[in-house]
Amino acid sequence: MKTRTPRVLVVDDEIETLKLLKLALERNGFAVLTAESWEAVQYNIERTYRQEKPIDVIVLDLMMPDRSGFDILRALQVALVPLPPVIMLSAVTGIEQQIQARDLGATKYLTKPTTPTKLIEAIKEILRRK
């Protein structure tokens, strides 16, 4: 029986970051969706729902222009039941933000700059536990 390719949604307002992470994740066997805004997140959720291809992990930037990563995480809790594991990826290193991310249901909090390798390791760890 063929195993399904894990699907990762990467949310970041920096287009270059999205391109880099998409390339690195695809090279490591992941199907990758990208979103640079809340509207793009909604589009990807609707598309995956229609195609019956669920999102396995979400990588979410905290500092977004239209809504904060926290606001997006709250909205995702309503839009995706059950909520897939969420990795917050942010340049914000404060412990308060890390605690708030955990309290809102984030599985992991990685600080920028990070390497694609560390992110891939975090995703694989989460998928093993799932």
C-alpha positions as CSV (number, residue, x, y, z in Angstrom):
1,M,0.0,0.0,0.0
2,K,1.4,3.4,-1.0
3,T,1.7,5.9,1.8
4,R,0.3,9.4,1.3
5,T,2.7,12.3,0.8
6,P,2.5,14.6,3.8
7,R,1.0,18.0,3.0
8,V,2.5,21.1,4.6
9,L,0.9,24.6,4.5
10,V,3.6,27.3,4.9
11,V,2.2,30.7,5.9
12,D,4.6,33.7,5.7
13,D,4.4,37.2,4.2
14,E,8.0,37.1,2.9
15,I,7.8,35.7,-0.6
16,E,11.5,34.7,-0.6
17,T,11.0,32.7,2.6
18,L,8.0,30.9,1.1
19,K,10.1,30.0,-2.0
20,L,13.0,28.7,0.0
21,L,10.9,26.7,2.4
22,K,8.7,25.3,-0.4
23,L,11.8,24.2,-2.3
24,A,13.5,22.6,0.7
25,L,10.3,20.8,1.8
26,E,9.5,19.5,-1.6
27,R,13.1,18.2,-2.0
28,N,12.4,16.2,1.2
29,G,9.3,14.6,0.0
30,F,6.5,16.9,1.2
31,A,3.6,18.3,-0.8
32,V,3.7,22.1,-0.1
33,L,1.1,24.8,-0.2
34,T,2.1,28.4,0.5
35,A,0.1,31.4,1.7
36,E,1.3,35.0,2.1
37,S,-2.0,36.3,3.7
38,W,-5.1,35.1,5.5
39,E,-7.0,35.1,2.2
40,A,-4.5,32.7,0.7
41,V,-4.7,30.5,3.8
42,Q,-8.5,30.4,3.4
43,Y,-8.1,29.5,-0.3
44,N,-5.7,26.7,0.5
45,I,-8.0,25.3,3.2
46,E,-11.0,25.3,0.8
47,R,-9.0,23.8,-2.0
48,T,-7.6,20.9,0.2
49,Y,-11.1,20.3,1.6
50,R,-12.6,20.0,-1.9
51,Q,-9.8,17.7,-3.1
52,E,-10.0,15.7,0.1
53,K,-6.3,16.1,0.6
54,P,-5.9,17.2,4.3
55,I,-3.2,19.4,5.6
56,D,-0.9,17.5,7.9
57,V,1.2,20.3,9.3
58,I,1.0,24.1,9.3
59,V,4.1,26.3,9.5
60,L,2.9,29.7,10.6
61,D,4.8,33.0,10.8
62,L,3.9,35.1,13.8
63,M,4.4,38.6,12.2
64,M,1.9,38.9,9.4
65,P,0.7,42.2,7.9
66,D,-3.1,41.7,7.8
67,R,-3.5,39.4,10.9
68,S,-1.0,38.2,13.4
69,G,0.0,34.6,13.4
70,F,-2.0,34.3,16.7
71,D,-5.1,35.6,15.0
72,I,-4.6,33.2,12.1
73,L,-4.1,30.3,14.6
74,R,-7.4,31.2,16.3
75,A,-9.2,31.3,13.0
76,L,-7.6,28.0,12.0
77,Q,-9.0,26.4,15.1
78,V,-12.5,27.1,13.8
79,A,-11.8,26.4,10.2
80,L,-9.9,23.1,10.6
81,V,-11.3,20.5,13.0
82,P,-9.3,18.8,14.2
83,L,-6.5,21.4,13.9
84,P,-3.3,19.9,12.3
85,P,-0.1,20.4,14.3
86,V,1.1,24.0,14.0
87,I,4.8,25.1,14.1
88,M,5.1,28.8,14.8
89,L,8.1,30.3,13.0
90,S,9.0,33.7,14.1
91,A,11.8,36.3,14.6
92,V,10.1,37.1,17.9
93,T,12.1,35.3,20.6
94,G,10.2,36.4,23.7
95,I,9.1,33.8,26.1
96,E,5.7,35.4,26.4
97,Q,5.0,34.8,22.7
98,Q,6.2,31.2,23.0
99,I,3.8,30.6,25.9
100,Q,0.9,32.3,24.1
101,A,1.6,30.1,21.0
102,R,1.5,27.0,23.1
103,D,-1.6,28.1,24.9
104,L,-3.3,28.6,21.6
105,G,-2.4,25.1,20.5
106,A,0.9,25.4,18.6
107,T,2.9,22.2,18.7
108,K,6.3,23.8,18.4
109,Y,7.8,27.3,18.3
110,L,10.9,27.9,16.1
111,T,12.8,31.2,16.0
112,K,14.1,32.8,12.9
113,P,16.6,32.6,11.5
114,T,16.4,28.8,11.4
115,T,17.7,26.4,8.8
116,P,15.4,24.4,6.5
117,T,17.0,21.3,8.0
118,K,15.8,22.2,11.5
119,L,12.3,22.9,10.2
120,I,12.2,19.6,8.3
121,E,13.4,17.7,11.4
122,A,10.6,19.4,13.4
123,I,8.0,18.4,10.9
124,K,9.2,14.9,10.7
125,E,9.2,14.6,14.5
126,I,5.6,15.9,14.6
127,L,4.5,13.5,11.9
128,R,6.1,10.5,13.7
129,R,4.1,11.4,16.9
130,K,0.9,11.9,15.0
